């Protein structure tokens, strides 16, 4: 089940979460080697050469690939993080909803803030007791149209509800569930108490603002 792969993400920027197995991934240009395992997050800019040595007996990953028609500045290194990262500083998540105005909801940790092919951002987000915008029990309910671009997410901890405000359809998410949120669709995001954490990737054809 082991194998060796040379890979440069030729189809576009690729971000992945390792679900099972282990591998050693080496950046050809620098010689830096990363041991990856379940929970490792890799964000791979298009065209960066990597050498994969996948260990037996099995490897499985969740991946999101994006190639914008409006390329941004090429990037030359791999971004590596983990779903359990807990940096010393989190940032209050603030954004503007077109129909509702300024919003504040939980805390954000950005792993990658721009893309080599248009907007391509990824990071961790959480809500809970004492966090910005949350109720005393840690829950929160906010309007959300993903104004920065299409969002793909993996719920890492807790439970959440996503309501389509046009159809009324409600999707109940629990840890391990994945969802895609098209930009501009009126939705309501509800994090249940006491704590929710998700991994997110946002893509948009336009290059990120500088």
C-alpha positions in Angstrom: 0.0 0.0 0.0 3.0 2.4 0.1 3.9 4.5 -2.9 6.0 7.4 -4.1 4.6 10.4 -6.0 6.0 13.6 -7.5 3.2 16.2 -7.5 3.0 19.9 -8.3 -0.8 20.5 -8.1 -1.0 21.3 -11.9 -4.8 21.7 -11.9 -4.9 24.5 -9.4 -4.3 25.5 -5.8 -5.1 22.5 -3.6 -5.9 22.4 0.1 -6.3 19.0 1.9 -6.9 17.5 5.3 -5.4 14.1 5.9 -8.0 11.7 7.2 -6.1 8.5 7.6 -2.5 7.3 7.3 0.9 8.9 7.2 3.4 10.2 4.7 6.6 12.3 4.3 6.2 15.2 2.0 9.3 17.1 0.8 9.4 20.5 -0.9 11.8 20.0 -3.8 13.0 23.6 -3.9 14.0 23.8 -0.3 14.4 20.2 0.8 12.0 20.8 3.8 10.3 17.6 4.7 7.0 17.4 6.6 5.7 14.3 8.4 1.9 14.3 7.8 -0.8 12.3 9.6 -4.5 12.3 10.3 -5.5 15.9 11.0 -2.7 17.5 9.1 -3.7 20.4 6.9 -1.7 21.1 3.7 -2.4 24.0 1.4 -0.5 23.5 -1.8 0.0 26.4 -4.2 -0.3 25.4 -7.9 3.1 24.6 -9.4 5.1 23.9 -6.2 6.9 20.7 -6.7 6.5 18.1 -3.9 7.8 14.6 -3.4 5.4 12.3 -1.5 6.5 9.1 0.2 3.2 7.5 1.4 3.6 4.8 4.1 1.7 1.5 4.1 -0.9 0.4 4.3 -3.3 3.3 3.5 -3.8 7.0 3.0 -7.0 9.0 2.6 -7.4 12.8 2.3 -10.2 15.4 1.9 -9.2 17.9 -0.8 -10.5 21.2 -2.3 -8.9 22.3 -5.6 -9.3 25.8 -7.2 -8.1 27.4 -10.4 -9.2 31.0 -11.0 -9.5 32.6 -14.4 -7.8 35.6 -12.8 -4.5 34.4 -11.4 -2.9 36.2 -8.4 0.7 36.3 -7.5 2.3 32.8 -7.7 3.4 31.4 -4.3 6.4 29.2 -3.7 6.0 27.2 -0.5 3.7 24.7 1.1 1.4 25.8 4.0 1.3 23.3 6.8 -1.0 23.3 9.9 -3.2 20.9 11.9 -6.9 20.7 12.8 -6.0 20.9 16.5 -3.8 24.0 16.2 -4.6 26.5 19.0 -2.5 29.6 18.4 -2.0 32.1 21.2 -3.9 34.8 19.3 -7.3 34.3 17.7 -9.0 37.2 15.8 -12.6 38.2 16.3 -14.4 37.3 13.1 -16.0 40.5 11.7 -17.6 40.9 8.3 -20.3 42.9 6.5 -23.6 41.2 5.4 -25.2 43.1 2.5 -28.7 42.9 4.0 -27.9 43.0 7.7 -24.8 45.2 8.1 -21.7 44.5 10.3 -21.5 41.1 12.0 -19.3 39.6 14.7 -19.2 35.9 15.2 -16.7 33.9 17.1 -12.9 33.7 16.5 -10.8 33.1 13.4 -7.3 31.7 12.8 -6.2 32.2 9.2 -3.7 29.6 7.8 -3.5 30.9 4.3 -4.7 34.4 3.5 -4.3 34.5 -0.3 -4.0 32.3 -3.3 -1.7 31.8 -6.3 -4.9 31.5 -8.5 -7.4 34.1 -7.3 -8.9 34.2 -3.8 -8.0 31.1 -1.9 -8.1 31.3 1.9 -8.2 28.7 4.6 -8.2 28.5 8.3 -10.0 27.6 11.5 -13.1 29.2 13.1 -14.7 28.6 16.5 -17.6 29.8 18.7 -18.0 29.2 22.4 -18.5 30.6 25.9 -16.9 34.1 26.2 -16.1 34.4 22.5 -17.1 37.5 20.5 -20.8 37.7 19.5 -21.7 34.5 21.4 -24.5 34.0 23.9 -23.6 33.2 27.5 -23.9 29.5 26.8 -21.6 29.7 23.8 -24.2 29.4 21.1 -24.6 31.9 18.2 -27.1 32.5 15.3 -26.1 34.8 12.5 -27.1 35.6 8.9 -24.4 34.4 6.5 -24.1 34.7 2.7 -20.3 33.9 2.5 -19.6 37.3 0.9 -15.9 36.6 0.4 -16.6 33.7 -1.9 -17.7 30.1 -2.0 -17.0 28.3 1.2 -16.2 24.6 1.8 -16.0 23.4 5.4 -15.4 20.5 7.7 -17.0 20.6 11.1 -14.3 19.5 13.5 -16.2 19.8 16.9 -19.7 20.4 18.1 -23.0 20.7 16.2 -24.4 23.4 14.0 -27.4 24.1 11.8 -27.4 25.8 8.4 -30.8 27.2 7.3 -31.5 28.1 3.7 -33.5 31.3 4.2 -35.1 31.0 0.8 -36.4 27.5 1.0 -36.5 27.0 4.8 -34.5 23.8 4.5 -32.3 23.1 7.5 -29.1 21.0 7.5 -27.9 19.6 10.8 -24.1 19.2 11.0 -22.1 17.2 13.5 -18.3 16.7 13.9 -16.9 15.1 10.7 -19.6 16.5 8.4 -18.7 18.5 5.3 -20.7 21.2 3.6 -20.3 23.7 0.7 -21.9 27.2 0.9 -22.3 29.1 -2.4 -21.5 32.8 -2.1 -24.6 35.1 -2.1 -27.1 32.5 -0.9 -29.0 33.8 2.1 -28.4 31.4 5.0 -28.5 31.4 8.8 -25.7 29.7 10.7 -26.4 28.5 14.2 -23.7 27.1 16.4 -25.1 25.0 19.2 -23.8 25.4 22.8 -21.2 25.1 24.2 -18.6 25.0 21.5 -18.2 24.6 17.7 -15.0 24.6 15.6 -14.7 24.2 11.8 -12.0 24.1 9.1 -12.9 26.3 6.1 -11.7 27.1 2.6 -13.0 30.2 0.7 -12.5 30.6 -3.1 -13.4 33.4 -5.5 -12.5 34.1 -9.1 -11.2 37.6 -8.3 -7.7 37.9 -6.9 -7.5 38.9 -3.2 -7.4 42.6 -2.4 -4.0 44.0 -1.5 
